[in-house]
Every structure is written in C-alpha cells, then in structure tokens.
Amino acid sequence: MNFWTSLVGKLWATIICLVACILIILGLFLLPYIDMNYSNSGDIKRLFTYTAIIGFSMTTFFALFLLTKITQPMQQMIQATEAIRKGEYNTRLSINTSDEIGKLANTFNHMAAELEDNIRNLNQEKEHLASVLRSMSDGVITFDTSGKVILTNPPGQKLITQWKDIHWNLDQEDAEGEEEQQVPEPLLDLFDNMLEGSGDTSTNLHVKQGVWSVHMAPLYSDNDIRGAVAVLRNVTEEVQLEKMRQDFVANVSHEIRTPLSMMQGYSEALLDGMAASPEESQELIQVIHDESLRMGRLVKDLLDMARMEAGHVDMAKKQLDLNELLERVYRKFTVRAKERNIELLYDRKTEDMVLEEADEDRLEQVMTNLLDNAFRHTPEEKKISILADRVLSDNKPMIRIVVKDEGVGIPPEDLPFVFERFYKADKARVRGESVGTGLGLAIVKNIVESHQGSIQVDSILGEGTAFTMLLPVESRK
C-alpha cells in the first residue's frame, strides 16, 4: 500500500502542514518583533529553528507510531478479508490488543469462524443432496422459469440426452446448436401448466416404446415461482405387465367361456331330448368330451406354469437318446402335416445325441409346444423343419435343436417378449385355429432352463420363425 494514500500518511501530512503553517505565521509576526526589541536576535532565531526541527521530528515519530498501531493491523485485516473472499475461510487475525482495533479483530475472527462453520454445513448438505440424487434410480430434473435445466442427476441427464436425439419438430432441429439445455419436448405441456399456477402435476408420458411416470412440482422463492422440479420413473415394465395381465384374464375368460357355453348348450340339448338318433346323441356327447379336454389342457398349463415358477417341478431325469424322442415327435405330427398340406422335415446331423440327464416327458412337451406353435402360424404348402446336431458351446458339448417354420413371422418389437408368460405377439397372425393362452412358450423356456439349457428365437416378418435350443450333453452339478 502507498504510504501517502494510507490513513497514517494522510494524518502525518496534515500535521506537517499544520505545524508548517504555524511556524510560518509565527515567523512572519515574531521575526520583525525580535529584531526590533532584542539585541541577541540571532540566538532567538536559532532557537526558533531548533524548535521547528524538533516539531517536524516529533510529527514523523508520531506518524511511525501510528503506522505500527493502526496501519499495519488494518493491512492485516484487509489481507484477511481478501483471503476469505477467495474462499480461505480458515483465515484468522493475530492482533492481541485491548483497544478498538483489538475488539474489531476479535469480532472478525468470530465472524470468520461462524462463516467457516456455515460454509462447511452448506457443503455437507450439498454433498448429502448430491449423494441422494446420484443414488436415485428415478430421473430428477430442475428447471428455472425460462425452461433452462439447472440441475439433474445421472438418470435425468441420461434421459435428457436420449430425448434430445429424437427429432420432435423443426423448431427443435433449428435449436440444436444451442448449448443450454431446455425443457424436453414431452415435458413442455406439464411445464407450461405448472407455470400457469396448476400446482403439482402428475401424468404418464409415452415416448417411443417407453412409458414414464412424471411428477412435476413448482419451486417457490418468496411466494413466487422460480422454477420447477420433475421426477421421472420408467414404468414401461409395469405397464406391459398390467397389459399382459389384462390380456391373460381376457384370454383365459374367453378360453373357459367358449367350452363352457358349448358344454352347457349341448348338455341342455341332450336333456331336452333334441337328439333324434343315437348318432346325434353320440355326436353331442363327443363335442362335450372334446371341450372338457380343452378346458383340462388349459388348467393343466396354468398349474404347470405355477409349479415351475414356484420351483416345485419334479424332474424324472435319466439318460435320454434325443434322436428317439425327435423321431417319435416327428411321426406324431406327420399326420397333422398331411392334413394341413404342410411339408414336415426332420434332419439330424449325427447319431450321437444322448443326454446324460434329461426328463423325456418334459422335453417331449417342449417339442410338442414348439411344433404346435409352428403349425398354427404356418399356412398351407409351406415347410416346417426340425434340425438336430451336436455342437460345442464354451468348449462344452451341446445338443442343438432348431424348429424352423415358413410362417408369417413375429414382429421385431415382439421378439423380446415371446417367452414371457401370458404374452401373445399378434392374435391376428393365427389363421383358422384357436389361439393359445400365451403360456406355451413360457413353459418351454422354464423346462429348457431347468435342464441348464437355453432357447432363443429369430424371426423375419413374412418369412418365418426359428426357435433354437441348446441342451448340455453332460450333467452340470
């Protein structure tokens, strides 16, 4: 700090000027008087000069004294203030005096300690809030009143990035060059309604193939809305499960209602004596018997699925020659293939297809379900093939079985869900036959996995579908 701009420098300059003025005034009035009335005026003038020099020396000493008592502590305070301004909140003053400057230093130290404690608490709260936001699986996005994103957690940022890549309209395409993130297009209506004073708002948003549950609430500052916070949760799976449940209830209700209605109607016809001949009576009884078998199969599938999911399936595993099993299944479906005018092929690449441990009845159920599914979706004059060979997977011997049809295929968006229970890709794909309950492929997957195997599906819409199973040759303990 420049001495002349400091408080002590200004005070010292002021005193010097005052002393100089006094000496000049005294000199102008006293020197003539001394010359006129005193004979030894030279001695008096020398005394006057010595007095002036002593006065200037004393003011200089006084200025140095003030420099050590006032200016230096003030400079320490200024430096400490600058340090706190830069974020060094642990800065303290070491001024131990009992005057006003000492009291000011103590007050400053107390203020700095309180400020450091408050800043530490704020940082801890900030870290706590950041940890909570990071640990949330839901997306959290905060906006100001202009729609600018001011805070997000990782799921929220990921969601903004995903939605930003979607071209909603031309206006958004023109704004792609803007660096600031704005309210995503699906949230605009909720954000506008919230700003208009509608308060907390909740809804489900459908974006592409996903469903998001959104809750948006306003942020207040002195009773004025300063922004909004939105919490987004991916409820796609819940919505799909609910839809699957509703479809399942509708399908099972239909599957049960139809045979019950037929059984009731035909039994009433028998009771009313509407059968004119024993042949007609036999025909009515046969229909009732077939419908009762149909209901039995439905109930059996439901019970099998419940037992499999509960892990209560009893497997009678023993050594099994898959070639014999596939030959038997092939012969069983040959008659149906001729009736439907469909070519059924069985191609085995090797004779060695023995599994050390397998449940013959369950694997026959798997092949029956897959072939039945293929026949129901394959039109006439097309081909269904069964391919079997021995392969290596992860350096372990496996039996690969492929059931391939030339049916209408499965839409790509339905492929990930075909093995889920109660799920049916497209009811309209079935032509001329009753639709299933959506349990067949789920049962197939459970049986294959209980043999430590795997199954996958590949399909091209309009060309056909192929189910590929891999079963381990050696038992895995």
C-alpha positions in Angstrom: 0.0 0.0 0.0 1.3 3.5 -0.9 2.2 5.4 2.4 0.8 8.7 1.2 -2.6 7.1 0.4 -2.8 5.4 3.8 -4.6 6.8 6.8 -1.4 7.4 8.7 0.3 9.1 5.7 -2.6 11.5 5.3 -2.7 12.2 9.0 1.1 12.8 9.1 0.9 15.1 6.0 -1.9 17.0 7.7 0.1 17.5 10.9 3.2 18.6 9.0 1.2 21.2 7.1 -0.4 22.5 10.3 3.0 22.8 12.0 4.5 24.4 9.0 1.6 27.0 8.8 2.0 27.8 12.5 5.8 28.2 12.2 5.4 30.4 9.1 2.7 32.6 10.7 4.9 32.9 13.9 7.9 33.7 11.8 6.2 36.4 9.8 5.0 38.1 13.0 7.7 37.3 15.5 10.9 37.8 13.5 10.4 41.6 13.0 9.4 41.9 16.6 12.5 40.1 17.7 14.8 42.2 15.5 13.3 45.4 16.9 13.2 44.6 20.6 16.1 42.1 21.2 19.8 42.6 20.7 20.6 38.9 20.6 18.1 38.1 17.9 20.4 35.6 16.2 20.2 33.3 19.3 16.5 33.5 19.4 16.2 32.8 15.6 18.4 29.7 16.1 16.2 28.6 19.0 13.2 29.0 16.8 14.8 26.9 14.0 15.7 24.1 16.5 12.2 24.2 17.8 10.9 23.8 14.2 13.2 20.9 13.5 12.2 19.2 16.8 8.5 19.7 15.9 8.9 18.1 12.5 10.9 15.2 14.1 8.2 14.6 16.6 5.4 14.5 14.0 7.5 12.0 12.0 7.9 9.9 15.1 4.2 10.1 15.8 3.5 9.0 12.2 5.7 5.9 12.6 3.9 5.2 15.9 0.5 5.4 14.2 1.9 3.2 11.4 2.7 0.4 13.7 -0.5 0.7 15.8 -3.1 1.5 13.2 -2.0 0.9 9.6 -0.3 -2.5 10.0 -3.3 -4.1 11.8 -5.6 -2.5 9.2 -3.5 -4.0 6.4 -3.7 -7.4 8.1 -7.5 -7.1 8.2 -7.6 -6.2 4.5 -5.4 -9.2 3.6 -7.6 -11.5 5.8 -10.7 -10.1 4.1 -9.2 -10.8 0.7 -8.3 -14.3 1.7 -11.9 -15.0 2.9 -13.2 -13.5 -0.4 -11.1 -16.1 -2.2 -12.6 -19.0 -0.2 -9.9 -19.4 2.5 -12.4 -19.5 5.3 -9.9 -20.7 7.9 -8.1 -17.3 7.9 -7.7 -15.7 11.3 -6.2 -12.4 12.7 -3.4 -12.5 15.4 -4.0 -9.0 16.8 -4.0 -9.0 20.6 -4.7 -5.5 21.8 -7.4 -4.1 24.2 -8.3 -1.1 22.0 -10.9 -0.8 19.3 -8.7 -2.4 16.7 -8.3 -5.5 19.0 -12.0 -5.7 19.5 -12.5 -5.4 15.8 -10.0 -8.2 15.2 -11.8 -10.5 17.7 -15.1 -9.8 16.1 -13.6 -10.5 12.7 -12.2 -13.9 13.9 -15.6 -14.8 15.4 -17.3 -13.8 12.1 -14.8 -15.9 10.1 -15.4 -18.9 12.4 -19.1 -18.7 12.0 -18.8 -18.3 8.3 -16.5 -21.3 8.0 -18.9 -23.4 10.0 -21.9 -22.3 7.9 -20.0 -22.9 4.7 -19.0 -26.4 5.9 -22.6 -27.2 6.8 -23.8 -26.0 3.5 -21.2 -28.1 1.7 -22.2 -31.2 3.7 -25.8 -30.6 2.9 -24.9 -30.1 -0.7 -22.9 -33.4 -0.8 -25.7 -35.2 1.0 -28.2 -33.9 -1.5 -25.9 -34.9 -4.4 -25.4 -38.4 -3.0 -29.2 -38.8 -2.6 -29.8 -37.6 -6.2 -27.0 -39.9 -7.5 -28.4 -42.9 -5.7 -31.9 -42.4 -7.1 -33.0 -44.7 -9.9 -35.6 -42.1 -10.9 -34.6 -39.2 -13.1 -34.7 -35.7 -11.4 -34.6 -32.6 -13.5 -34.8 -29.0 -12.2 -35.7 -26.0 -14.5 -35.9 -22.3 -14.0 -38.8 -20.2 -15.2 -37.3 -19.8 -18.6 -37.1 -23.6 -19.1 -33.3 -23.9 -18.7 -32.1 -27.0 -17.0 -30.2 -26.0 -13.8 -29.8 -29.4 -12.0 -30.1 -33.1 -12.9 -29.0 -36.4 -11.5 -27.3 -39.1 -13.8 -30.6 -40.8 -14.8 -32.2 -37.4 -15.5 -29.2 -36.3 -17.6 -29.2 -39.7 -19.5 -32.9 -39.2 -20.2 -32.4 -35.6 -21.5 -29.7 -36.9 -23.8 -31.9 -39.7 -25.1 -34.8 -37.4 -25.7 -32.6 -34.7 -27.3 -31.6 -37.2 -30.0 -35.2 -37.5 -31.0 -36.3 -35.0 -33.7 -39.6 -33.8 -32.4 -40.2 -30.9 -34.8 -38.5 -28.4 -37.0 -38.2 -25.8 -34.2 -36.1 -28.2 -32.1 -33.9 -29.0 -35.1 -33.1 -25.3 -35.5 -32.2 -25.0 -31.9 -29.8 -28.0 -31.8 -26.9 -25.6 -31.9 -27.8 -24.0 -28.6 -25.6 -25.1 -25.7 -28.2 -24.5 -23.0 -30.4 -27.4 -22.2 -34.1 -26.6 -22.3 -37.3 -28.4 -21.2 -37.6 -31.7 -23.2 -40.5 -31.7 -25.7 -42.6 -34.3 -23.8 -42.5 -32.2 -20.6 -43.4 -28.9 -22.2 -47.1 -29.1 -21.6 -46.7 -30.1 -18.0 -44.1 -27.2 -17.5 -46.5 -24.6 -19.1 -49.4 -25.8 -17.0 -47.3 -25.7 -13.8 -46.2 -22.1 -14.5 -49.8 -21.1 -15.0 -50.5 -22.0 -11.4 -51.8 -25.5 -11.7 -49.5 -26.7 -8.8 -48.2 -30.3 -8.6 -48.9 -32.3 -11.8 -48.6 -36.0 -12.4 -49.1 -38.0 -15.6 -47.8 -40.9 -17.7 -45.8 -40.0 -20.8 -45.5 -42.3 -23.8 -42.2 -41.8 -25.6 -41.3 -44.2 -28.4 -41.6 -47.7 -26.8 -41.3 -46.4 -23.2 -43.8 -45.2 -20.6 -42.7 -42.6 -18.0 -44.5 -41.6 -14.8 -43.8 -37.9 -14.3 -44.5 -35.8 -11.2 -43.7 -32.1 -11.6 -43.8 -29.6 -8.7 -43.1 -25.8 -8.6 -40.1 -24.3 -6.8 -41.0 -21.1 -4.8 -39.0 -18.1 -3.7 -40.9 -15.5 -1.6 -44.2 -16.9 -2.8 -43.1 -16.5 -6.4 -42.5 -19.5 -8.7 -38.8 -19.6 -9.6 -38.7 -22.9 -11.4 -39.9 -26.5 -11.3 -38.6 -29.9 -10.4 -39.7 -33.0 -12.3 -39.3 -36.6 -11.1 -39.5 -39.2 -13.9 -39.8 -43.0 -13.4 -39.7 -45.6 -16.1 -42.9 -47.6 -15.7 -42.7 -49.4 -19.0 -42.3 -52.8 -17.4 -45.2 -52.2 -15.0 -47.5 -51.0 -17.9 -46.5 -54.0 -20.0 -47.2 -56.4 -17.1 -50.5 -54.8 -16.5 -51.4 -55.1 -20.1 -50.2 -58.7 -20.1 -52.4 -59.4 -17.1 -55.4 -57.9 -18.7 -54.8 -59.8 -21.9 -54.3 -63.0 -19.9 -57.6 -62.5 -18.0 -59.4 -61.8 -21.2 -57.9 -64.8 -23.0 -58.5 -67.2 -20.1 -62.0 -65.9 -19.7 -62.6 -66.5 -23.4 -61.0 -69.9 -23.4 -63.1 -71.0 -20.5 -66.3 -69.3 -21.5 -66.3 -70.9 -25.0 -66.1 -74.5 -24.0 -68.4 -74.0 -21.0 -71.0 -72.4 -23.3 -70.7 -75.3 -25.7 -70.9 -77.9 -23.0 -73.9 -76.2 -21.4 -75.7 -75.8 -24.8 -75.1 -79.4 -25.9 -75.9 -80.9 -22.5 -79.2 -78.9 -22.5 -79.9 -80.3 -25.9 -79.4 -83.8 -24.6 -81.6 -83.2 -21.6 -84.4 -81.7 -23.7 -84.2 -84.8 -26.0 -83.3 -82.8 -29.1 -81.1 -85.7 -30.4 -83.3 -87.5 -32.9 -81.0 -90.6 -33.1 -78.2 -92.3 -31.2 -75.7 -91.0 -33.7 -76.7 -87.4 -33.0 -76.5 -88.1 -29.2 -73.1 -89.6 -29.7 -72.0 -86.5 -31.7 -73.2 -84.2 -28.9 -71.5 -86.2 -26.3 -68.3 -86.2 -28.3 -68.4 -82.4 -28.5 -68.9 -82.2 -24.8 -66.0 -84.6 -24.2 -63.6 -82.6 -26.6 -64.5 -79.3 -24.9 -63.9 -80.8 -21.4 -60.4 -82.0 -22.7 -59.8 -78.4 -23.9 -60.6 -77.0 -20.5 -58.4 -79.7 -18.9 -55.4 -78.7 -21.0 -55.9 -75.0 -20.1 -56.0 -75.8 -16.4 -53.0 -78.1 -16.7 -51.0 -75.4 -18.4 -51.8 -73.0 -15.7 -50.9 -75.4 -13.0 -47.6 -76.4 -14.7 -46.7 -72.7 -15.1 -47.4 -72.0 -11.4 -45.4 -75.0 -10.3 -42.4 -74.1 -12.5 -42.3 -70.5 -11.3 -42.5 -71.7 -7.7 -39.7 -74.2 -8.3 -41.8 -77.2 -7.4 -41.3 -79.2 -10.7 -40.4 -82.8 -10.3 -37.9 -83.9 -13.0 -37.5 -87.6 -13.7 -34.1 -87.2 -15.2 -32.2 -90.1 -16.7 -30.1 -90.9 -19.8 -32.0 -90.0 -22.9 -31.5 -90.5 -26.6 -32.8 -87.4 -28.2 -32.9 -89.0 -31.6 -35.5 -91.4 -30.5 -37.5 -88.7 -28.9 -37.4 -86.5 -32.0 -38.3 -89.4 -34.3 -41.4 -90.1 -32.1 -42.5 -86.4 -32.2 -41.9 -86.3 -35.9 -44.1 -89.3 -36.5 -46.8 -87.8 -34.2 -47.0 -84.6 -36.3 -46.7 -86.3 -39.7 -50.5 -86.9 -39.9 -51.2 -83.3 -39.0 -48.8 -82.1 -41.6 -50.6 -84.1 -44.3 -53.9 -82.8 -43.2 -52.7 -79.2 -43.4 -50.8 -79.8 -46.6 -47.5 -78.7 -44.9 -44.1 -80.4 -45.5 -42.6 -81.6 -42.2 -38.9 -82.5 -42.3 -36.5 -84.0 -39.7 -32.8 -83.6 -40.3 -30.2 -84.9 -37.9 -26.5 -84.3 -38.4 -25.3 -87.0 -36.1 -26.4 -90.2 -34.5 -24.8 -89.4 -31.2 -27.4 -87.3 -29.4 -27.5 -88.8 -26.0 -28.1 -86.6 -22.9 -26.7 -87.9 -19.6 -29.7 -86.5 -17.6 -33.0 -85.3 -19.1 -36.7 -85.6 -18.5 -38.1 -87.3 -21.5 -41.7 -86.3 -20.9 -40.8 -82.6 -20.3 -38.6 -82.4 -23.4 -41.4 -84.0 -25.5 -43.7 -81.3 -24.1 -41.2 -78.7 -25.3 -41.1 -80.2 -28.8 -44.9 -80.6 -28.9 -45.4 -76.9 -27.9 -42.9 -75.6 -30.4 -44.3 -77.7 -33.3 -47.9 -76.9 -32.4 -47.0 -73.2 -32.4 -45.3 -73.6 -35.8 -48.3 -75.4 -37.3 -50.7 -72.8 -36.0 -48.7 -70.0 -37.7 -47.7 -71.7 -41.0 -50.0 -71.6 -44.0 -50.6 -74.4 -46.4 -47.9 -75.6 -48.9 -45.1 -74.3 -46.6 -42.4 -76.1 -44.8 -41.6 -76.9 -41.1 -38.2 -78.4 -40.4 -36.6 -80.0 -37.3 -32.8 -79.8 -37.3 -30.6 -81.5 -34.7 -26.8 -81.7 -34.3 -24.0 -81.9 -31.8 -22.0 -78.6 -31.3 -19.5 -77.1 -28.9 -20.6 -74.0 -26.8 -18.0 -72.5 -24.5 -15.9 -75.7 -25.1 -18.7 -77.9 -23.8 -20.6 -80.5 -25.9 -24.2 -79.4 -26.5 -27.2 -80.7 -28.5 -28.7 -78.0 -30.7 -32.3 -78.4 -31.8 -33.8 -76.0 -34.3 -37.6 -75.8 -35.0 -38.0 -73.7 -38.1 -41.2 -72.7 -40.0 -42.1 -70.7 -43.0 -45.0 -68.9 -41.3 -45.9 -65.3 -41.1 -43.1 -64.5 -38.6 -43.1 -62.4 -35.5 -42.8 -58.6 -35.5 -39.4 -57.4 -34.3 -40.9 -55.4 -31.4 -42.5 -58.5 -30.0 -39.4 -60.8 -30.1 -38.0 -59.8 -26.7 -41.3 -60.7 -25.0 -42.4 -64.0 -26.7 -41.1 -66.1 -23.8 -42.9 -64.0 -21.1 -46.0 -65.6 -19.6 -49.4 -64.5 -20.9 -47.7 -62.7 -23.8 -49.1 -63.2 -27.3 -47.4 -61.3 -30.1 -50.3 -60.9 -32.5 -53.6 -62.6 -32.3 -54.4 -61.8 -35.9 -51.5 -64.0 -37.1 -53.4 -67.2 -36.3 -55.5 -68.3 -39.1 -58.1 -71.0 -38.8 -57.1 -72.3 -35.4 -57.9 -71.3 -31.8 -55.3 -69.1 -30.3 -53.3 -70.2 -27.2 -53.3 -68.6 -23.8 -49.8 -67.2 -24.0 -48.3 -69.9 -21.7 -46.8 -72.4 -24.1 -43.5 -70.6 -24.8 -43.2 -69.6 -21.2 -43.5 -73.3 -20.2 -40.9 -74.2 -22.9 -38.4 -71.7 -21.6 -38.8 -72.9 -18.0 -38.3 -76.6 -19.0 -35.3 -75.8 -21.1 -33.7 -73.8 -18.3 -34.4 -76.5 -15.8 -32.1 -78.7 -18.0 -29.4 -76.0 -17.7 -30.0 -75.2 -21.4 -31.0 -72.1 -23.3 -33.5 -71.2 -26.0 -33.7 -68.2 -28.4 -35.9 -67.1 -31.2 -35.1 -65.5 -34.6 -37.8 -64.3 -36.9 -38.3 -62.3 -40.1 -41.8 -61.0 -40.6 -43.3 -62.6 -43.6 -40.6 -65.3 -44.0 -40.7 -67.4 -40.9 -39.5 -68.1 -37.4 -36.8 -70.3 -35.9 -36.5 -71.5 -32.3 -33.0 -72.7 -31.3 -32.4 -74.8 -28.2 -29.1 -75.7 -26.7 -29.1 -78.6 -24.2 -25.9 -79.8 -22.3 -24.8 -83.3 -23.1 -23.1 -83.7 -19.7 -25.0 -83.0 -16.5 -24.0 -79.9 -14.5 -24.0 -80.5 -10.8 
